[in-house]
């Protein structure tokens, strides 16, 4: 095959994240759909990926990563998604909240709050940028809640406070979920009186924990594409209480200075 200039420049590598992430599955699908047989998807973590991105940007080097919004990298840097005419990554994603069966009966106020909790990508970005700039996530949650009292009041209106009942949330350490989970934890503790532990786990255990009832909830279900395999496997054993954020997106991402626009250009 004729070698591809961009491919040669980046060593035919796409910089990925944790192997369990849905975006890794979508990217393998994209390699198939676009017949990119020369390419390798490199596993790592989202923090290793953003470190490599920052290094490339500093030198204006080419790089291709598995990216998504909302994420602070899109606020901080000039990046673009590659067009995906074959829709390997689907269209827009939404982030849904999944709770364990029986939560409604056991902790009605927590259940109702989790059912109501939703915010926008711009609102989430405020918190993500503070965390990226070095603020402790719990501190960033407090700051956000104090700056958005109306929203917090809407989520908690009329709910009866708990007396220190314990709750467990779980999440994967993606920047978007670090933000949402810390905010939910902050509101559950400070407005509703729960004692919350948030467990950072891999994507598989995140779902099995809620399905087994060991964990009360997760706010990290990206659908319809990114978490589809887990969602389909576990939906009968959990309860989906709905969308907590609309307008998310995943795809191959490059610095704006790179002279390609579509995944098709990688062939
Ligand atoms: N993400 C961010 C996740 C969901 C949140 C796109 C990396 C995933 O790929 O599963």
Boltz pocket constraint, residues with backbone or C-beta under 6 A from the ligand:
constraints:
  - pocket:
      binder: B
      contacts: [[A, 17], [A, 20], [A, 21], [A, 22], [A, 23], [A, 24], [A, 67], [A, 68], [A, 174], [A, 176], [A, 220], [A, 222], [A, 226], [A, 227], [A, 249], [A, 250]]
      max_distance: 6.0
